[in-house]
Amino acid sequence: MKKSVSAFILMFLGLALLSAGIYTVKTSIDPQGMMRVLPYLCIGLGCGIFGHGTGDVISRRILKNHPAKEKEIEIERQDERNITLGSLAKAKAYDMMIYVFGALMLAFALMEVDLAALLLLVFAYLFVVAYGIYYRYKYDKEM
Amino acid sequence: MKNRLGEIRKKHGIKQEELAAALEVSRQTIGSLENGRYNPSILLAFKIARYFDLSIEEIFIYEESEVK
């Protein structure tokens, strides 16, 4: 019940964001600075959230009349082999991301792109690495 | 790790789907276990053993040489 309410909230939040974005694009004359990007960001985020929420609401509606299928989906979701496969795939993608983003930062530095943008990328990269180290330490304490 | 899951399951006359439903895992997991491509968690190993009323050692065969 709680989950279906949150799906509805997501759907309406997405719709609100999407509407606000479209309204701003249509009504603003000669936008400056951040306002040139913000409406499109709202449209993009709104579409994503609305799509996700609507999909969730529709699938819940359909599955409500098919408890056997719902149980099957739940088993697939909680299946230990599926969880292991997902974790392994994510770990591989993380390893690849470390190299790809490292190369990207190096390329940006050689291209002499804006320092603020480069530093943001470096901080984001280091944050992800630190996040990984934090969880390694946390799980080490727990297990 | 080798196991006798397929042999034991067939002896009991149950389908992979039925075993998967009883253990609350996917049919693919049962298939992978029987083919020896996937080693179960200790919890799943216990569930399988309890389901067939056997000990874990009677289903799963641990060999020292398999440890990499």
Backbone of each chain as ProteinMPNN parsed JSONL, in Angstrom:
{"seq_chain_A": "MKKSVSAFILMFLGLALLSAGIYTVKTSIDPQGMMRVLPYLCIGLGCGIFGHGTGDVISRRILKNHPAKEKEIEIERQDERNITLGSLAKAKAYDMMIYVFGALMLAFALMEVDLAALLLLVFAYLFVVAYGIYYRYKYDKEM", "coords_chain_A": {"N_chain_A": [[0.842, -1.203, 0.0], [1.885, 1.232, 0.905], [3.93, 1.472, -0.921], [2.546, 1.701, -3.333], [1.341, 4.143, -2.984], [3.58, 5.811, -2.927], [4.378, 5.453, -5.568], [2.317, 6.729, -6.93], [2.72, 9.323, -5.967], [5.241, 9.836, -7.064], [4.545, 9.783, -9.767], [2.831, 12.015, -10.002], [4.564, 14.019, -9.15], [6.488, 13.933, -11.165], [4.863, 14.653, -13.33], [4.19, 17.235, -12.539], [6.699, 18.496, -12.545], [7.356, 18.236, -15.248], [5.259, 19.717, -16.434], [5.786, 22.232, -15.318], [8.278, 22.746, -16.441], [7.683, 22.822, -19.234], [5.851, 24.934, -19.251], [7.492, 27.063, -18.394], [9.35, 27.169, -20.494], [7.676, 27.931, -22.595], [6.7, 30.402, -21.737], [8.764, 32.14, -20.853], [10.668, 34.933, -21.806], [13.558, 35.696, -23.528], [15.506, 34.259, -21.673], [17.981, 34.283, -19.032], [21.26, 33.234, -17.902], [21.118, 30.641, -15.515], [18.463, 30.07, -15.996], [18.238, 29.424, -18.617], [18.812, 26.812, -18.861], [17.518, 25.404, -16.823], [14.592, 24.961, -17.262], [14.606, 22.961, -19.258], [15.957, 20.992, -17.977], [14.092, 20.406, -16.013], [12.065, 19.393, -17.653], [13.302, 17.095, -18.682], [13.923, 15.625, -16.317], [11.346, 15.463, -15.276], [9.993, 13.942, -17.265], [11.359, 11.513, -16.992], [10.84, 10.785, -14.27], [8.029, 10.773, -14.279], [7.515, 8.787, -16.177], [8.669, 6.554, -14.92], [7.138, 6.43, -12.536], [4.526, 6.11, -13.592], [4.787, 3.69, -14.977], [5.259, 2.01, -12.806], [2.828, 2.254, -11.386], [1.008, 1.203, -13.283], [1.992, -1.434, -13.61], [1.579, -2.381, -11.015], [-1.219, -2.277, -10.856], [-1.917, -4.194, -12.789], [-0.701, -6.502, -11.78], [-2.094, -6.869, -9.446], [-4.328, -8.412, -9.899], [-3.205, -10.795, -10.528], [-1.888, -12.74, -8.571], [-0.144, -14.961, -8.578], [1.717, -14.445, -10.583], [2.823, -12.167, -9.523], [4.074, -13.192, -7.262], [5.968, -14.783, -8.532], [7.55, -12.839, -9.78], [8.532, -11.561, -7.53], [10.051, -13.62, -6.416], [12.0, -13.91, -8.424], [13.226, -11.44, -8.15], [14.322, -11.579, -5.605], [15.964, -13.717, -5.757], [18.885, -15.491, -4.983], [20.97, -16.064, -6.786], [20.466, -14.302, -8.897], [20.848, -11.889, -7.529], [23.552, -12.116, -6.888], [24.648, -12.17, -9.483], [23.949, -9.609, -10.36], [25.396, -8.032, -8.529], [28.027, -8.757, -9.169], [28.176, -7.877, -11.818], [27.834, -5.139, -11.419], [30.129, -4.584, -9.945], [32.116, -5.075, -11.846], [31.466, -3.085, -13.69], [31.982, -0.851, -12.123], [34.76, -1.049, -11.786], [35.525, -0.643, -14.431], [34.552, 1.921, -14.787], [36.254, 3.422, -13.16], [38.648, 3.436, -14.634], [37.785, 4.544, -17.093], [36.714, 7.069, -16.363], [39.004, 8.163, -15.236], [40.685, 8.354, -17.474], [39.147, 10.115, -18.929], [39.217, 12.426, -17.347], [41.926, 13.034, -17.544], [42.09, 13.535, -20.274], [40.423, 15.794, -20.451], [41.922, 17.568, -18.908], [44.209, 17.845, -20.503], [43.031, 19.007, -22.691], [42.577, 21.43, -21.724], [40.154, 22.312, -20.511], [37.525, 24.244, -18.871], [38.504, 25.075, -15.59], [36.855, 24.904, -13.313], [34.849, 23.097, -14.078], [36.411, 20.842, -14.51], [37.478, 20.402, -11.956], [35.117, 19.825, -10.574], [34.442, 17.391, -11.732], [36.644, 15.873, -10.916], [36.265, 15.932, -8.11], [33.813, 14.623, -7.941], [34.55, 12.11, -8.887], [36.456, 11.367, -6.945], [34.758, 11.329, -4.767], [33.108, 9.136, -5.313], [35.006, 7.092, -5.238], [35.827, 7.307, -2.547], [33.425, 6.685, -1.328], [33.19, 4.011, -1.99], [35.382, 3.018, -0.526], [34.536, 3.615, 2.069], [32.282, 1.919, 2.346], [33.553, -0.523, 2.09], [35.026, -0.595, 4.441], [32.933, -0.41, 6.295], [31.454, -2.781, 5.821], [33.43, -4.55, 6.459], [33.542, -4.264, 9.186], [31.055, -5.217, 9.884], [30.946, -7.875, 8.996]], "CA_chain_A": [[0.0, 0.0, 0.0], [2.782, 2.371, 1.033], [4.691, 1.56, -2.175], [1.684, 2.181, -4.414], [1.152, 5.575, -2.728], [4.809, 6.49, -3.374], [4.377, 5.423, -7.041], [1.401, 7.81, -7.339], [3.397, 10.592, -5.652], [6.281, 9.988, -8.098], [3.884, 10.075, -11.039], [2.354, 13.408, -9.98], [5.753, 14.877, -9.052], [7.035, 13.967, -12.527], [3.943, 15.43, -14.16], [4.312, 18.639, -12.113], [7.994, 18.973, -13.045], [7.235, 18.303, -16.707], [4.384, 20.85, -16.749], [6.496, 23.465, -14.953], [9.327, 22.941, -17.443], [7.064, 23.229, -20.508], [5.265, 26.267, -19.038], [8.601, 28.036, -18.35], [9.909, 27.295, -21.853], [6.712, 28.647, -23.439], [6.376, 31.761, -21.273], [9.91, 33.028, -20.583], [11.203, 35.667, -22.966], [14.984, 35.971, -23.371], [16.022, 33.828, -20.365], [19.412, 34.514, -18.799], [21.977, 32.377, -16.937], [20.629, 29.304, -15.19], [17.105, 29.882, -16.519], [18.303, 28.902, -19.986], [18.975, 25.355, -18.774], [16.615, 24.827, -15.818], [13.334, 24.39, -17.775], [14.87, 21.712, -19.994], [16.314, 20.012, -16.934], [12.796, 20.02, -15.42], [11.36, 18.543, -18.626], [14.007, 15.81, -18.724], [13.692, 14.924, -15.043], [9.899, 15.208, -15.194], [9.684, 12.808, -18.143], [11.924, 10.303, -16.383], [10.106, 10.447, -13.042], [6.644, 10.465, -14.663], [7.549, 7.477, -16.838], [8.959, 5.539, -13.895], [5.97, 6.347, -11.654], [3.385, 5.553, -14.338], [5.091, 2.27, -15.201], [5.081, 1.344, -11.521], [1.389, 2.222, -11.087], [0.355, 0.272, -14.223], [2.383, -2.821, -13.302], [0.898, -2.764, -9.769], [-2.635, -2.51, -11.192], [-2.041, -5.463, -13.516], [-0.293, -7.619, -10.921], [-3.054, -7.028, -8.343], [-5.251, -9.496, -10.265], [-2.43, -12.009, -10.833], [-0.968, -12.959, -7.432], [0.882, -15.974, -8.897], [2.749, -13.745, -11.36], [3.469, -11.246, -8.574], [4.956, -14.031, -6.441], [7.06, -15.19, -9.422], [8.423, -11.662, -9.949], [9.183, -11.342, -6.23], [11.082, -14.666, -6.299], [13.076, -13.535, -9.368], [13.897, -10.252, -7.604], [15.066, -11.933, -4.391], [16.76, -14.916, -6.027], [20.278, -15.208, -4.591], [21.845, -16.087, -7.968], [20.241, -13.029, -9.596], [21.477, -10.829, -6.736], [25.007, -12.287, -7.074], [24.984, -11.738, -10.849], [23.831, -8.15, -10.377], [26.516, -7.456, -7.767], [29.256, -8.978, -9.946], [28.132, -6.986, -12.988], [28.063, -3.778, -10.929], [31.543, -4.482, -9.561], [32.883, -4.966, -13.104], [31.193, -1.759, -14.256], [32.687, 0.116, -11.273], [36.189, -1.129, -12.155], [35.671, -0.003, -15.737], [34.297, 3.351, -14.606], [37.46, 4.026, -12.581], [39.594, 3.671, -15.736], [37.185, 5.429, -18.107], [36.654, 8.435, -15.83], [40.397, 8.61, -15.078], [41.142, 8.751, -18.813], [38.357, 11.296, -19.316], [39.762, 13.582, -16.607], [43.225, 13.336, -18.147], [41.815, 14.146, -21.586], [39.897, 17.147, -20.195], [43.024, 18.406, -18.43], [45.062, 18.133, -21.672], [42.266, 19.903, -23.569], [42.498, 22.705, -20.988], [38.759, 22.754, -20.325], [37.309, 25.106, -17.716], [39.027, 24.454, -14.363], [35.74, 24.609, -12.404], [34.203, 21.857, -14.55], [37.368, 19.751, -14.302], [37.538, 20.128, -10.512], [33.852, 19.163, -10.213], [34.56, 16.005, -12.185], [37.622, 15.216, -10.035], [35.638, 15.736, -6.8], [32.784, 13.582, -8.093], [35.312, 10.859, -9.034], [37.019, 11.026, -5.64], [33.636, 11.015, -3.87], [32.692, 7.755, -5.599], [36.07, 6.209, -4.732], [35.743, 7.365, -1.08], [32.185, 5.97, -0.994], [33.546, 2.59, -2.072], [36.273, 2.7, 0.61], [33.7, 3.677, 3.278], [31.476, 0.696, 2.439], [34.489, -1.639, 2.311], [35.335, -0.527, 5.865], [31.69, -0.687, 7.024], [31.148, -4.206, 5.705], [34.495, -5.252, 7.173], [33.155, -4.227, 10.607], [29.825, -5.986, 10.06], [31.081, -9.316, 8.713]], "C_chain_A": [[0.875, 1.25, 0.0], [3.527, 2.614, -0.281], [3.833, 2.114, -3.303], [1.401, 3.673, -4.238], [2.384, 6.34, -3.219], [4.918, 6.495, -4.9], [3.489, 6.537, -7.587], [2.053, 9.174, -7.122], [4.465, 10.879, -6.716], [5.671, 10.411, -9.427], [3.455, 11.546, -11.085], [3.511, 14.396, -9.887], [6.384, 15.047, -10.435], [6.192, 14.835, -13.445], [4.06, 16.921, -13.844], [5.603, 19.252, -12.656], [7.941, 19.202, -14.553], [6.4, 19.525, -17.121], [5.097, 22.174, -16.474], [7.565, 23.789, -15.993], [8.757, 23.459, -18.752], [6.508, 24.647, -20.395], [6.369, 27.341, -19.068], [9.199, 28.258, -19.74], [8.996, 28.16, -22.716], [6.553, 30.117, -23.038], [7.581, 32.688, -21.111], [10.45, 33.647, -21.885], [12.639, 36.064, -22.637], [15.521, 35.561, -21.984], [17.534, 34.02, -20.258], [19.959, 33.491, -17.803], [21.362, 30.996, -16.786], [19.249, 29.006, -15.802], [17.078, 29.374, -17.963], [18.335, 27.374, -19.977], [17.891, 24.706, -17.917], [15.305, 24.25, -16.378], [13.527, 23.056, -18.492], [15.265, 20.585, -19.045], [15.038, 19.48, -16.277], [12.047, 19.082, -16.347], [11.981, 17.139, -18.642], [13.735, 14.987, -17.476], [12.225, 14.531, -14.904], [9.497, 14.012, -16.023], [10.134, 11.503, -17.511], [11.108, 9.853, -15.181], [8.662, 10.047, -13.361], [6.571, 9.064, -15.306], [7.735, 6.349, -15.84], [7.731, 5.313, -13.007], [4.788, 5.694, -12.346], [3.569, 4.055, -14.583], [4.834, 1.448, -13.951], [3.595, 1.179, -11.189], [0.686, 1.197, -11.975], [0.695, -1.184, -13.871], [1.719, -3.297, -12.004], [-0.572, -3.103, -10.016], [-2.82, -3.887, -11.842], [-1.763, -6.642, -12.581], [-1.266, -7.879, -9.775], [-4.011, -8.19, -8.615], [-4.527, -10.808, -10.595], [-1.411, -12.279, -9.723], [0.143, -13.965, -7.724], [2.044, -15.324, -9.638], [3.55, -12.794, -10.446], [4.487, -12.003, -7.709], [6.198, -14.43, -7.25], [8.068, -14.043, -9.593], [9.209, -11.394, -8.671], [10.326, -12.355, -6.021], [12.28, -14.325, -7.192], [13.915, -12.378, -8.799], [14.8, -10.624, -6.418], [15.962, -13.152, -4.58], [18.238, -14.638, -5.798], [21.243, -15.215, -5.778], [21.701, -14.782, -8.743], [20.934, -11.874, -8.87], [23.003, -10.893, -6.908], [25.432, -11.797, -8.455], [24.959, -10.219, -10.959], [25.008, -7.484, -9.692], [27.826, -7.587, -8.548], [29.323, -8.03, -11.145], [28.418, -5.548, -12.564], [29.527, -3.568, -10.554], [32.427, -4.313, -10.799], [32.708, -3.57, -13.706], [31.917, -0.679, -13.457], [34.175, 0.147, -11.632], [36.441, -0.414, -13.485], [35.499, 1.511, -15.611], [35.532, 4.071, -14.071], [38.454, 4.372, -13.7], [39.058, 4.698, -16.73], [37.165, 6.879, -17.605], [38.051, 9.012, -15.606], [40.927, 9.135, -16.406], [40.429, 10.027, -19.261], [38.893, 12.558, -18.625], [41.091, 14.028, -17.201], [43.043, 14.052, -19.484], [41.316, 15.576, -21.417], [41.008, 18.094, -19.755], [43.932, 18.804, -19.599], [44.366, 19.089, -22.651], [42.107, 21.292, -22.967], [41.064, 23.222, -20.908], [38.664, 23.601, -19.055], [37.69, 24.397, -16.409], [37.899, 24.06, -13.403], [35.073, 23.288, -12.786], [35.107, 20.651, -14.278], [37.435, 19.365, -12.823], [36.26, 19.434, -10.027], [33.909, 17.681, -10.554], [35.506, 15.227, -11.272], [36.996, 14.944, -8.667], [34.58, 14.639, -6.857], [33.455, 12.201, -8.154], [35.84, 10.407, -7.675], [35.924, 10.669, -4.636], [33.202, 9.565, -4.062], [33.722, 6.763, -5.05], [36.001, 6.145, -3.203], [34.514, 6.602, -0.582], [32.441, 4.455, -0.988], [34.406, 2.17, -0.895], [35.469, 2.664, 1.912], [32.909, 2.383, 3.441], [32.341, -0.54, 2.639], [34.793, -1.747, 3.806], [34.107, -0.925, 6.691], [31.363, -2.185, 7.001], [32.191, -5.053, 6.431], [34.164, -5.33, 8.665], [31.965, -5.148, 10.868], [30.009, -7.491, 9.897], [32.353, -9.889, 9.322]], "O_chain_A": [[0.66, 2.186, -0.77], [3.736, 3.75, -0.706], [4.307, 2.893, -4.13], [1.239, 4.392, -5.224], [2.256, 7.389, -3.85], [5.483, 7.426, -5.474], [3.836, 7.205, -8.561], [1.958, 10.064, -7.967], [4.584, 12.002, -7.205], [6.2, 11.278, -10.122], [3.684, 12.236, -12.078], [3.457, 15.48, -10.47], [6.763, 16.151, -10.828], [6.707, 15.636, -14.224], [4.034, 17.763, -14.742], [5.607, 20.375, -13.16], [8.414, 20.218, -15.062], [6.774, 20.269, -18.028], [5.03, 23.109, -17.271], [7.742, 24.944, -16.38], [9.275, 24.419, -19.322], [6.663, 25.461, -21.305], [6.203, 28.392, -19.686], [9.514, 29.386, -20.118], [9.465, 29.012, -23.47], [6.303, 30.974, -23.886], [7.433, 33.905, -21.221], [10.649, 32.972, -22.895], [12.905, 36.684, -21.608], [15.943, 36.42, -21.21], [18.263, 33.934, -21.246], [19.224, 32.955, -16.974], [21.117, 30.283, -17.76], [18.914, 27.856, -16.085], [16.038, 28.949, -18.466], [17.942, 26.725, -20.946], [17.406, 23.617, -18.223], [14.935, 23.138, -16.002], [12.716, 22.14, -18.352], [14.961, 19.412, -19.265], [14.908, 18.284, -16.017], [11.462, 18.095, -15.902], [11.273, 16.133, -18.619], [13.368, 13.815, -17.553], [11.9, 13.424, -14.475], [8.747, 13.155, -15.557], [9.398, 10.517, -17.493], [10.73, 8.686, -15.079], [8.135, 9.096, -12.783], [5.676, 8.274, -15.006], [7.054, 5.325, -15.901], [7.331, 4.177, -12.754], [4.122, 4.831, -11.773], [2.641, 3.262, -14.421], [4.276, 0.352, -14.007], [3.159, 0.109, -10.765], [-0.132, 0.413, -11.494], [-0.18, -2.049, -13.838], [1.341, -4.463, -11.89], [-1.103, -4.071, -9.472], [-3.735, -4.637, -11.503], [-2.483, -7.641, -12.585], [-1.276, -8.966, -9.197], [-4.454, -8.869, -7.688], [-5.168, -11.812, -10.905], [-0.212, -12.07, -9.912], [1.244, -13.847, -7.187], [3.209, -15.612, -9.361], [4.764, -12.644, -10.58], [5.595, -11.528, -7.46], [7.319, -14.421, -6.74], [9.28, -14.256, -9.555], [10.389, -11.048, -8.713], [11.401, -12.013, -5.529], [13.431, -14.438, -6.768], [15.137, -12.344, -8.945], [15.884, -10.068, -6.245], [16.646, -13.568, -3.645], [18.789, -13.68, -6.341], [22.22, -14.467, -5.787], [22.695, -14.216, -9.197], [21.527, -10.997, -9.498], [23.663, -9.864, -7.055], [26.439, -11.103, -8.595], [25.838, -9.617, -11.576], [25.558, -6.503, -10.191], [28.632, -6.657, -8.588], [30.37, -7.458, -11.449], [29.144, -4.824, -13.244], [30.096, -2.508, -10.811], [33.364, -3.514, -10.802], [33.668, -2.954, -14.17], [32.409, 0.294, -14.029], [34.774, 1.214, -11.764], [37.422, 0.312, -13.647], [36.214, 2.282, -16.25], [35.824, 5.196, -14.477], [39.03, 5.46, -13.714], [39.776, 5.603, -17.155], [37.55, 7.799, -18.327], [38.259, 10.214, -15.767], [41.531, 10.205, -16.472], [41.027, 10.902, -19.887], [39.006, 13.616, -19.244], [41.357, 15.221, -17.345], [43.731, 15.026, -19.79], [41.733, 16.471, -22.152], [41.049, 19.256, -20.158], [44.373, 19.95, -19.685], [45.016, 19.873, -23.342], [41.581, 22.207, -23.6], [40.786, 24.388, -21.19], [39.607, 23.663, -18.267], [37.26, 23.272, -16.152], [37.969, 23.016, -12.756], [34.772, 22.463, -11.923], [34.64, 19.587, -13.873], [37.446, 18.185, -12.472], [36.318, 18.556, -9.166], [33.485, 16.83, -9.772], [35.23, 14.088, -10.897], [37.166, 13.857, -8.115], [34.464, 13.827, -5.939], [32.978, 11.246, -7.543], [35.704, 9.245, -7.292], [36.122, 9.822, -3.766], [32.957, 8.85, -3.09], [33.366, 5.735, -4.475], [36.103, 5.064, -2.623], [34.561, 5.952, 0.462], [31.976, 3.729, -0.109], [34.199, 1.1, -0.322], [35.685, 1.796, 2.757], [32.863, 1.811, 4.53], [31.916, -1.499, 3.282], [34.815, -2.842, 4.368], [34.217, -1.677, 7.659], [31.039, -2.776, 8.03], [31.886, -6.127, 6.95], [34.463, -6.325, 9.326], [31.87, -5.777, 11.922], [29.338, -8.287, 10.554], [32.623, -11.082, 9.181]]}, "seq_chain_B": "MKNRLGEIRKKHGIKQEELAAALEVSRQTIGSLENGRYNPSILLAFKIARYFDLSIEEIFIYEESEVK", "coords_chain_B": {"N_chain_B": [[32.122, -26.74, -7.087], [30.953, -30.014, -6.789], [27.735, -31.643, -7.119], [24.836, -33.602, -6.158], [22.353, -32.886, -6.857], [20.65, -32.843, -9.166], [20.338, -35.578, -9.678], [19.185, -36.461, -7.262], [16.845, -34.947, -7.253], [15.53, -35.939, -9.529], [15.155, -38.543, -8.692], [13.269, -38.171, -6.734], [11.222, -37.489, -8.306], [10.452, -34.894, -9.091], [9.913, -31.742, -10.77], [12.168, -29.228, -12.086], [11.003, -26.701, -11.889], [9.112, -27.056, -9.893], [10.713, -27.624, -7.677], [12.133, -25.253, -7.551], [10.056, -23.454, -6.942], [9.316, -24.4, -4.421], [11.612, -23.876, -2.95], [11.769, -21.222, -3.206], [13.333, -19.911, -5.171], [14.718, -18.985, -8.404], [13.988, -20.846, -11.455], [16.179, -21.002, -13.08], [18.274, -20.853, -11.275], [18.169, -23.347, -10.039], [18.771, -24.924, -12.257], [21.394, -24.022, -12.848], [22.664, -24.784, -10.504], [22.449, -27.569, -10.652], [23.974, -28.055, -12.901], [26.423, -27.432, -11.947], [27.452, -24.929, -12.237], [27.001, -22.918, -10.511], [27.55, -22.14, -7.12], [25.734, -22.679, -4.189], [24.51, -20.423, -1.584], [25.145, -20.812, 1.921], [22.745, -20.826, 3.257], [20.854, -21.488, 1.278], [21.821, -23.995, 0.642], [21.258, -25.362, 3.006], [18.471, -25.17, 2.944], [17.876, -26.725, 0.705], [18.862, -29.198, 1.533], [17.203, -29.683, 3.769], [14.764, -29.815, 2.484], [14.898, -32.185, 1.02], [15.284, -33.866, 3.081], [17.88, -34.631, 3.822], [21.443, -34.665, 4.572], [23.687, -31.856, 4.17], [26.155, -32.701, 3.166], [25.467, -35.005, 1.84], [24.39, -34.125, -0.458], [25.953, -32.057, -1.588], [29.242, -32.102, -2.786], [32.273, -31.674, -1.44], [35.5, -30.94, -2.513], [38.906, -30.875, -1.841], [40.768, -30.069, -3.773], [39.387, -28.287, -5.34], [39.495, -25.778, -4.272], [40.569, -22.63, -5.052]], "CA_chain_B": [[31.693, -27.802, -6.182], [30.032, -30.961, -7.432], [26.571, -31.972, -6.294], [23.96, -34.673, -6.664], [21.011, -32.299, -6.82], [19.855, -33.312, -10.299], [20.061, -37.01, -9.469], [18.241, -36.587, -6.132], [15.561, -34.376, -7.688], [14.88, -36.891, -10.447], [14.755, -39.706, -7.892], [12.034, -37.802, -6.038], [10.201, -37.273, -9.339], [9.932, -33.511, -9.155], [10.459, -30.904, -11.843], [12.988, -28.089, -11.648], [10.081, -25.606, -11.557], [8.485, -27.36, -8.591], [11.746, -27.462, -6.645], [12.401, -23.812, -7.467], [8.938, -22.822, -6.228], [9.365, -24.809, -3.012], [12.778, -23.241, -2.303], [11.631, -19.785, -3.48], [14.42, -19.411, -6.028], [14.308, -19.098, -9.807], [14.273, -22.136, -12.087], [17.557, -20.899, -13.592], [19.191, -21.145, -10.161], [18.193, -24.815, -9.899], [19.509, -25.42, -13.43], [22.816, -23.714, -12.674], [23.174, -25.631, -9.404], [22.571, -28.952, -11.15], [25.091, -28.109, -13.86], [27.664, -27.14, -11.224], [27.962, -23.608, -12.624], [26.763, -21.981, -9.413], [27.595, -22.711, -5.776], [24.705, -21.975, -3.41], [24.868, -19.875, -0.277], [24.955, -21.831, 2.958], [21.307, -20.847, 3.572], [20.161, -22.254, 0.237], [22.273, -25.384, 0.787], [20.47, -25.922, 4.113], [17.075, -25.289, 2.493], [17.819, -27.878, -0.205], [19.064, -30.399, 2.349], [15.981, -29.89, 4.572], [13.66, -30.172, 1.577], [15.028, -33.615, 0.68], [15.533, -34.562, 4.343], [19.228, -35.207, 3.751], [22.452, -33.726, 5.094], [24.324, -31.088, 3.085], [27.235, -33.511, 2.588], [24.91, -36.032, 0.955], [24.003, -33.471, -1.726], [27.09, -31.3, -2.132], [30.512, -32.829, -2.586], [33.405, -30.749, -1.329], [36.813, -31.534, -2.814], [39.991, -29.949, -1.464], [41.443, -29.579, -4.978], [38.572, -27.252, -5.986], [39.771, -24.471, -3.671], [41.55, -21.917, -5.879]], "C_chain_B": [[30.691, -28.715, -6.893], [28.827, -31.207, -6.522], [25.712, -33.038, -6.977], [22.511, -34.196, -6.754], [20.101, -32.83, -7.936], [19.393, -34.743, -10.102], [19.0, -37.204, -8.359], [16.857, -36.066, -6.539], [14.793, -35.36, -8.581], [14.366, -38.126, -9.689], [13.437, -39.441, -7.149], [10.888, -37.499, -7.012], [9.614, -35.874, -9.357], [10.653, -32.715, -10.241], [11.301, -29.78, -11.239], [12.098, -26.937, -11.169], [9.478, -25.805, -10.172], [9.486, -27.162, -7.458], [12.046, -25.979, -6.437], [11.311, -23.101, -6.681], [8.982, -23.154, -4.741], [10.487, -24.097, -2.262], [12.755, -21.717, -2.454], [12.869, -19.196, -4.147], [13.95, -19.556, -7.479], [14.669, -20.475, -10.368], [15.715, -22.166, -12.619], [18.582, -21.237, -12.506], [19.313, -22.658, -9.973], [18.999, -25.429, -11.05], [21.005, -25.211, -13.279], [23.446, -24.551, -11.568], [23.416, -27.049, -9.903], [23.734, -29.098, -12.131], [26.442, -27.826, -13.205], [28.264, -25.787, -11.586], [27.841, -22.604, -11.488], [26.81, -22.715, -8.081], [26.608, -21.954, -4.889], [25.266, -21.355, -2.133], [24.604, -20.973, 0.752], [23.471, -21.952, 3.325], [20.533, -21.69, 2.557], [20.543, -23.726, 0.321], [21.476, -26.077, 1.904], [19.015, -26.146, 3.687], [16.9, -26.524, 1.605], [17.905, -29.176, 0.601], [17.804, -30.714, 3.166], [14.833, -30.368, 3.693], [13.692, -31.673, 1.262], [15.257, -34.491, 1.904], [16.874, -35.323, 4.301], [20.208, -34.233, 4.411], [23.093, -33.007, 3.895], [25.383, -31.933, 2.375], [26.732, -34.597, 1.638], [24.529, -35.439, -0.408], [25.209, -32.792, -2.385], [28.404, -31.988, -1.773], [31.668, -31.832, -2.599], [34.71, -31.487, -1.604], [37.877, -30.484, -2.588], [40.628, -29.286, -2.684], [40.686, -28.445, -5.669], [38.866, -25.859, -5.466], [40.884, -23.792, -4.455], [42.334, -20.929, -5.025]], "O_chain_B": [[29.727, -28.257, -7.506], [28.897, -31.003, -5.31], [25.841, -33.326, -8.167], [21.574, -34.994, -6.73], [18.955, -33.212, -7.699], [18.23, -35.081, -10.325], [18.064, -37.991, -8.499], [15.834, -36.667, -6.211], [13.593, -35.579, -8.416], [13.305, -38.671, -9.995], [12.615, -40.337, -6.96], [9.747, -37.282, -6.604], [8.422, -35.692, -9.608], [11.809, -32.969, -10.578], [11.17, -29.433, -10.065], [12.4, -26.281, -10.171], [9.35, -24.865, -9.388], [9.153, -26.603, -6.413], [12.193, -25.511, -5.308], [11.602, -22.243, -5.847], [8.717, -22.295, -3.899], [10.341, -23.756, -1.089], [13.604, -21.014, -1.906], [13.379, -18.147, -3.753], [12.918, -20.171, -7.749], [15.531, -21.175, -9.837], [16.376, -23.204, -12.61], [19.623, -21.832, -12.785], [20.407, -23.185, -9.775], [19.804, -26.337, -10.841], [21.795, -26.115, -13.551], [24.598, -24.974, -11.667], [24.45, -27.654, -9.618], [24.391, -30.137, -12.18], [27.486, -27.968, -13.842], [29.428, -25.515, -11.289], [28.498, -21.563, -11.498], [26.198, -23.77, -7.919], [26.638, -20.724, -4.839], [26.347, -21.716, -1.669], [23.912, -21.949, 0.463], [22.995, -23.037, 3.66], [19.675, -22.495, 2.921], [19.709, -24.604, 0.101], [21.072, -27.232, 1.764], [18.407, -27.164, 4.018], [15.925, -27.265, 1.727], [17.139, -30.115, 0.388], [17.385, -31.869, 3.246], [14.033, -31.212, 4.097], [12.657, -32.339, 1.239], [15.406, -35.708, 1.787], [16.968, -36.487, 4.69], [19.839, -33.112, 4.763], [23.044, -33.49, 2.764], [25.502, -31.895, 1.15], [27.457, -35.052, 0.753], [24.368, -36.169, -1.386], [25.444, -32.94, -3.584], [28.638, -32.391, -0.633], [31.99, -31.236, -3.627], [34.988, -32.525, -1.003], [37.776, -29.356, -3.07], [40.983, -28.108, -2.651], [41.258, -27.723, -6.486], [38.537, -24.867, -6.116], [42.003, -24.299, -4.523], [43.209, -20.23, -5.536]]}, "name": "protein", "num_of_chains": 2, "seq": "MKKSVSAFILMFLGLALLSAGIYTVKTSIDPQGMMRVLPYLCIGLGCGIFGHGTGDVISRRILKNHPAKEKEIEIERQDERNITLGSLAKAKAYDMMIYVFGALMLAFALMEVDLAALLLLVFAYLFVVAYGIYYRYKYDKEMMKNRLGEIRKKHGIKQEELAAALEVSRQTIGSLENGRYNPSILLAFKIARYFDLSIEEIFIYEESEVK"}
